[in-house]
């Protein structure tokens, strides 16, 4: 509750919050690497960046944060608040929606803090948040498991981790989906989370 004025200010101003890789420790505690095996190189061939175990659990801290934002009623109290979760993958998102929906459904019988929620967690997250999948993830499958309003295109240009052909790879993952679904992924979901981008773009076009 102490941070409610901050969340209210963001909501009123139309400025989204952003969770990005590296906001929490980039690598797991060294104890998890103490397995009697040779040190693991990161994906760039060194040891300072994301290694196998790091990337497998990269989303856990942000997922915990978003879970608290829902269960503590922050998104509920500030329906105008928007957020983007960037470079943390998106394969965990459909299950997050399912899990929070059943937690609220069943635990609200004993948790008075949940009884005032007028929107389900999946509705709150869909309406107020969006996630960027990694280029190698099957975003079409994630959309099928949840809905097309949740995911944002990103290329990470000019960084190499975005892949050499992100649009081509995402097009393959979205094969068979409608043009409306693709338009949400490539543009409309971003403009919903970052509404000032639409206003500034329109003003620039008029100028």
Secondary structure as UniProt FT lines:
FT   TURN            2..3
FT   HELIX           4..13
FT   STRAND          17..20
FT   TURN            21..22
FT   HELIX           30..33
FT   TURN            43..44
FT   HELIX           52..56
FT   TURN            57..59
FT   HELIX           60..71
FT   TURN            72..73
FT   HELIX           74..77
FT   TURN            79..80
FT   STRAND          83..86
FT   TURN            91..92
FT   HELIX           93..107
FT   TURN            108..110
FT   HELIX           112..114
FT   TURN            115..116
FT   HELIX           121..128
FT   STRAND          129..132
FT   TURN            135..136
FT   HELIX           139..145
FT   TURN            148..149
FT   STRAND          151..152
FT   TURN            157..158
FT   HELIX           160..162
FT   HELIX           166..173
FT   TURN            174..176
FT   HELIX           179..183
FT   HELIX           184..188
FT   HELIX           189..193
FT   HELIX           195..206
//
